[in-house]
Each structure stands twice: as structure tokens, then as C-alpha cells.
Amino acid sequence: MRQRIGVHRCLGETPSEWRQPMTIDPAYLLGLPPRITHHNLTRRDTILYALGVGAGHDPDDRSELSFVYEDGLQALPTMPVVLAYPGFWQKEPSYGIDWKRLLHGEQSVTLHAPLPVEGELRGETTIDMIVDKGADKGALLYASRRIYDSANLLLATVRQVSFLRGDGGCGGPGGQPIPPHPIPERPCDATATLQTRPEQALLYRLSGDYNPLHLDPVVAAEAGLPRPILHGLCTFGVAGRAVLKLLCGNDSSRLKRLDCRFTAPTFPGDAIRVSVWREGPGRAAFQADVPGRNVLALNNGYVEFEEN
């Protein structure tokens, strides 16, 4: 997987000329031009991502074979989270973010066209909104990445909400957080439990997220964790596989949108149970929990899909 990052492509601007604020400056961040990334996607990348989120774990389940086999290969609909990936850009000094206190709060993927399994892609990442919750309550940063193919066709929009625990009181332009999707107060309509592997994070990181928190016990201990945790976006991908199976018969072309809120970490080796509630034609809610530890990992999930 080869990715090239072009940061803040402005005429006459070079990295040495970037502004480096000591604290977050909402007006500056909201005024930044798109951050451009390029990605030469290969079939191997498509298969590796699927393996990273557990596809092919059951060799007797032929319904997932198309995600890991080059004959009839299809991309999983959650794969845009790693396409034209800009890296951990919030860590760069030019943004002024207290990145050590940042939490990944919410994730969304919207599919606009069928995903290719190979080809040249371009990502354009923008900061869309900043909500200042107060000096002692942090701030919310809403960012999105639009992914295009070589013909400039918009393939997907990836949205992310980051909770900036150390950047409250920044004097943002105001506004209200976007409310999460409610979960119906009734029994779910269907569930699927998917097992992750002890080495799941080691596989998933090969799609681009090399944060040592997910493999180094020393780093995990420094973060106050008993052991390395699974990437949040890996849990998102596992949940996406379950939703795809329960609502779309493992046909990637039928899943159009997947949103969720991260509520607790999962660990490699956890069994993740996904529950779905049908809410009308082409719409559903979902949650993901870890029954073995009585932990709710993903909440306020929302799905849009094509009915069969």
C-alpha cells in the first residue's frame, strides 16, 4: 500500500511556513484548505484490510470468500476508513491540538459509488466544525475525508468526531453537537457474534495505523491499560461485517452508510456481538458489545442499506 500525503496544498506555502499555535485556534483550523492524500490501492491491500477485520476467520463460511479471494474480489464497505488515509494528522504541531488527550469519539462512512479493489485514489480531508464545550469539558472536532477515484468520481465520505479533552475553552464559533442516533427501547431484531483473533491488531495495523498502543504492552501500560487494545476502527470494521451479513447478505454494494459512537475499547481475542434493530425500509440501528466482559463497545449505530 503506497500513500502520499500533500499537506495543505496552498500556493507559496511550505512546511516551514506553517503557523504553529500554542493552543487550538478554531478560526485558523476551520480556514485551512483540504489536506490532500494519494493512495495507490492494490488488490493485496483490499484483501489485507479484510483479513485485518477478521474476514475469512471461518474457512467454512463461503459467503465471506469474496473479501479475501482475488477471484470475484469485493471491498468491504468499511474500507474507506483506510483509503487515502492521512495518518495521525492531529499530532502535528501546526494544528495546536493537545493530541495526547484526544479520544476518537464517533465514526461514519457513507458510500456514494461502488468501491474499487485497486486503482489510484485521492483523499481530501477538511475540518468542518469545532464545538467548544467549556474550559473544563473539552471540545469536539468534526472532520471529513472525501475519497475520489482517478476519474474524479466521489466514492465515499468518511466522517470522524474527535473529543479534544485538553482544548476546551478555545473560544470556538459555538454550535451544538450533532446528536447520536438513538437505539430503540425494544428487543433487537437480530444478532451476530464474530470472534477476533489474539493477533488481530497485528494484522489490522498493516493497513496503515501503526500506533504502538495496539501491540506494545509497555505503551499500553503507560496509557493505563492492562494490555494492548484493538484499534477502534478495527472494531468498527468487525461490526460492519456483522451488519453486512445480517442486513445485506454479505453484498457490499447494498450497504450505503454506517455510523457509530465509540464507548469502550475492545481487546484482540474478544468475541464481539452486534445487535441490529430494523427501523424502516433501508434503515437500522445497531450496537456492539463484548459479552465475555459485559462491555458496550459501540453505541448509537446507524445503518442505511438497500433492501433486497
N, C-alpha and C positions, 0 to 999 in steps of 0.2 A: 504494500500500500504506500504510494508516494503522495504526499500532500505538501503543497507550497503555500505559504502564508504571506499575503501582502497586507500589511497593517496600515490602516488609514491612508488610502491612496489619494493624496492631495498633491496638486502641482506645487513643486518647490518645497515640500515637507520631507524631512529626513528624520530618522530616529533620534539624532542628537538635538533636534529642534522641538521634540515633543514637549508639551507642558507637563510638569511633574508636580501636581498639587500635593500638599502635605496631608490634606484631608479631602474627602469626596466633595466634588463641586458639581451639583446636579446640572446647572446650565451648561457647563463645559461638556459633560458626558452626553447630554441629550443633543448637543450640537455637533457631535462627531460624525464624520461621514462613515459609510459602511466599511466594515473590516472585510477584506476580500481574501478568500482562500480557494485554492485549486486542488483538485483531487483526481488522480489517475486511478479510477476504480477498476479492479480486475475480478475475474470470476473467483479467484482464490480468496480475495477479500470478502466477497459475498458469502462464501462457504465458511470462512473463518469466523465471521460475525455470528452466523447461525450456530456454529459449534460453541461459541462463547456464551450464548444464552441458552445452551442446553439442547438444541435440536439434535436429533439422532441418538439421544440417550437410550431410547428403547429400540433395539435393532429390529424388533418385530412390528413396529409401527410404520408401515409404508406410507402413511399419509404425510409424514414429515420428510420423506426421502428427497423430495424436490428442493428442499432448502439446503441440502448438503451434497447433492449429486449433480454433476455438470450436465447430465442428460436430462433436459427439461427443467433446468435450474430456475428458481424464482427467488427474489429477495424478500426477506421478512419485512413486513410493513413498519416495524420499529427501527429498521436500519438507518433511516435518515439521521438519527442521533449521532452517528459516527461518520456521516458523509460530509466531505469538505469541512471537517472538524477544525475549529480554530485554536484548539488547545485551551489551557487554563489561562485565558487572557486576563481574568480579573486579578491575577497575581502581579501583572506588570505595573511598575511604579507610575506610569503615565496616567493610570486611572485613579490613583489615590485611594483605593479600596483597602480596608483592613481585612485582607484576604484570609488571615489565619482564623478569623471569627465568622467566616462566610459559611452558610449552610445552603445546600441545594433543596429548595422548598417544593417546587412544582415542575412538572414536565408535560409538554404537549407535542404531538406530531399530527400534522394534517397532510394528507396525500392529495395532490392535485392531478397527478398523472401516474401511469404505471412506472414503477421503479426499474431502472436498468440493472443488469447484473454486471455490466462492465461499461467503461466509457469515461470521457472527460467531463468532470463536473466542476461547478463554481458555486461557492457559498458567499452570501452577503449578510454579515451579522450587524445588527443595529441595536442600540439601547432605546427602548420605546417609552418607558415610563419609570419614574422613581417616586415612591411613596414614603415620605418621612413620617415614621410612627412616633417620634419623640426621642429626646436625648437618651433616655434610659430604656427605650423599646426597639431601637434599631430602625432599619429602613428596608424597603422591598425594591429590588431592581428587576424590571421586566425587560428581557432581551429576546430577540428573534433572529433566526437564520433562515434565509430563503435559498433554496438549492435549485440550480438550473443545470440543464444539460448543455452540450456543445452547440445545439441549435437555439439556445436561449429559452427553452421551454421550462416553465416553472414546474418542478417535480414535487416539492414538499416544502412546508414551512415548519420549522422546529422552534418552539417557544419554551422559555425557561424562566422561572422566577427564583431569584436568589435572595435569601434573607441575610442582610448585612447587619449582623448583631452589633458591630462596632462603629456603625456610621449613622446612628440616629442623631437627630438634631442638626442635620445638614442643611436645613432650610430649603427643602425641595419645593417644587411648584404646587404641592398639595395633591388632592385627588384621593379617591378611595380604593382600597384593594379590590381586585376582581373577586367576587365571592366564589368559593368552591362549589362543585356540583354536589347537591345533596344525595345521600343514599336513602332509598325508600325504607320506610319503617314496616317492613313485612319480610317474611322468609324469602330468600333468594330463589331464583328460578333454576339455576344450575351451578355446579361447581366442577373444578378440575384441579387436581393436585399434581404438581410437577416437582420432581426431585432434582436438586442441584448436586454437583459433584464436589468433593473436597478441593479439587484443583480448579474449580470453575473460574475464580478470579484470575488465575494464571493464564487461562485461555482468553478470557474477555479482554484483558489488558492489551493483547496483541492487536486489537482493533483501534488502539490509539491512546487509551487512558493509562499512563504509566505511574500514577500516584502510588508511592510505596506503602501507603496506608492499607492497600489491598493485598500485600504479600509479605511485608516485613513485620514480624512480631514486635520488634523494638519500637518502630514508628507507631504501631497500633497502641502499645503501652503508653507511649508519650502522649497520645491523644485520649488516654483514659479508657481504652477499650481492652477487653480481655484477650482478643486475638484479631487478626486482620478481618475486615468486613468485606462483603461483596459490594461491588460498585452499585450505586443506586440505579444507574442506567442498565445494569445487567438484570437487576430485579425487575425493572420496567420491561425489559425485553422478554424475560420469562413470563411475566403477566400477559404481555402481548401475545405470546404463543398460546397461552390458555384461552384468551379471549378469541383469538383467531380460530381455535379448534371448536369452541363452544358456540360461536355465533356465525362463523363464515366457512365451516367445513374445510379449514386449512387452505382456503383460496385467498392469497394475498390481495388480489385485485378487488376484493369485496370490502376490505377494511379501509375506511376513509379518514378516521380521526381517533386518537387515543390520548386522553388526558389523565393525570393523576396528581395527588399530593403525597410527598414522602413523609412518613410519620415515624418510622423506626428502621434501624439498619437490619439487614439480613446477613447471615454468615455462609460461606461456602459449605455445602453439605446439608443446608436446610431444605426441608420439603416446603414448598410454597403453594398454598391453597388459594385459588382465585374463585370468587363468587360473583355471579352476574345477575342483574335484575333487568329484565326487558321493560322498557318504558314506552313503547310505541313502535311503529314501523321504522326500522333502521336506527333505533336509538336504544342505549342501555347504560346502566350504571355498573360499577364493579369495585370490589375491594380485593386486597391480597393480604393474607395473614400467614403466620408460621404456627401451625397447630402445636408442634412439639415444644414451643416456648411460650405459647399463648401471647403472641405479639402481633399487632396490626402493623404491617409494613407499608402498605399503600392504601390511601383512603380517597374518597371523593372522586373515584374514577368515572370517566365518561367516555362512551364509545359511539361513533357514527359508522354505520356499515350498510352495505347493500343487501336487502333481503334476497333469498334465493328464488 
